[in-house]
Amino acid sequence: MVHVRPSLIELQSYVPGRKVPGAIVLASNESPYGLLPGVASRLAELTGGLSRYPDMGAVRLLEALAARHGVAPGHIAVGAGSSEVCGQLLHTVSSAGTEAVFGWRSFEAYPILTTVAGGAAIHVPLRDHHQDLDAMAAAVTDRTRLVFVCNPNNPTSTAVGETPLRAFVDRLPEHVLVVVDEAYHEYADPSEVPDALALFGDRPNVVVLRTFSKAYALAGLRVGYCVGAPEIIAQVRKTQTPFSVSALAQEAAIAALQENEEVVRRAGLTVKERERVTHELRSLGYELPDSQANFLWLPLGQDSTAFTDHCLDNGVILRAFPGEGVRVTIGLPEENAAFLTAAAAWKTDAQ
Ligand SMILES: Cc1ncc(COP(=O)(O)O)c(C=O)c1O
């Protein structure tokens, strides 16, 4: 019998959002608008070169990202989705006996990737659906190597403001790597949720994580990146699986960066729908926190699974976190309407 790492045997696998043929999918926080127009045409041109390896250094993508963020390319590391970059960051700093701290519940991959990287995952309970930064700072010890701040937080949709985030980072020892995960940045209100790149661009122990999977509508192609000090980025790059960002993914990301106006327009549509759906749900008697992301959090506790099953019976797939709540991705207006009809019927049935 092969000797498998005991920590892996205990580990729960990642649970992806469900897909049921014909159903409306509001379970994976994807963009509902399809590929950006310039991306679709660029991908069609590229198929002839796919028998070759991609550019391992992703040089043109790094240049495009560097121009976007006003930094040198040496400040950026890319990966196959920001999930891979999360893993790379953990592999950069973790070893046996080290810990990574994060609020919980948060992005499901954090504990999995921490364990795979050989560290221990420290789950710090949320307070009122928000990351409890005081409790997270208190959980930092000599063993801590990395802290995730998920801003806005998946799945609870809440965000940390500039003053508490700055105070939190100031409190942490400089040997701890702070990863501000901004996967949903484009949906957040800039007057309430800081851009961590602007805030911490000069700190050697802060990196900011971004993805092309959400507002850039490229979840299927797998591109994400982090921005930070060149000293740490040089190490993070060593942990990438060689050639993990395919040629199609690199070119699609470069094309998507050129479509900023459309990205902003689509994010605006999603935010408008988010506010409408939030208002309708509250009118129906649901309690939910204000969202800064492209999804809503319904803290339905013990009813979470039954509510999700009820919505599936009505043709809408949501994401249940049994015993805690349900995450509802904001889709197209007609998809959201189908969800609201199901949510209204649930309340009527409960009377
Ligand atoms: C907070 C957060 N970070 C990172 C990711 C990873 O996204 P991807 O690997 O598609 O870039 C997700 C995906 O849902 C997420 O919710």
The ligand as an SDF file (V2000), in Angstrom:
LIG
                    3D

 16 16  0  0  0  0  0  0  0  0999 V2000
  -12.4870   34.4840   -3.2920 C   0  0  0  0  0  0  0  0  0  0  0  0
  -12.0550   33.6650   -4.4450 C   0  0  0  0  0  0  0  0  0  0  0  0
  -10.7560   33.6310   -4.7550 N   0  0  0  0  0  0  0  0  0  0  0  0
  -10.3180   32.9210   -5.7890 C   0  0  0  0  0  0  0  0  0  0  0  0
  -11.1810   32.2020   -6.5810 C   0  0  0  0  0  0  0  0  0  0  0  0
  -10.5960   31.3840   -7.6740 C   0  0  0  0  0  0  0  0  0  0  0  0
  -11.0310   31.6850   -8.9040 O   0  0  0  0  0  0  0  0  0  0  0  0
  -10.2030   31.2370  -10.1840 P   0  0  0  0  0  0  0  0  0  0  0  0
   -9.3200   30.1040   -9.8080 O   0  0  0  0  0  0  0  0  0  0  0  0
  -11.2320   30.8530  -11.1630 O   0  0  0  0  0  0  0  0  0  0  0  0
   -9.4180   32.4450  -10.5680 O   0  0  0  0  0  0  0  0  0  0  0  0
  -12.5400   32.1920   -6.3030 C   0  0  0  0  0  0  0  0  0  0  0  0
  -13.4540   31.4030   -7.1200 C   0  0  0  0  0  0  0  0  0  0  0  0
  -14.6070   31.2430   -6.8720 O   0  0  0  0  0  0  0  0  0  0  0  0
  -12.9890   32.9490   -5.1970 C   0  0  0  0  0  0  0  0  0  0  0  0
  -14.2630   32.9810   -4.8690 O   0  0  0  0  0  0  0  0  0  0  0  0
  1  2  1  0
  2  3  1  0
  2 15  2  0
  3  4  2  0
  4  5  1  0
  5  6  1  0
  5 12  2  0
  6  7  1  0
  7  8  1  0
  8  9  2  0
  8 10  1  0
  8 11  1  0
 12 13  1  0
 12 15  1  0
 13 14  2  0
 15 16  1  0
M  END
$$$$
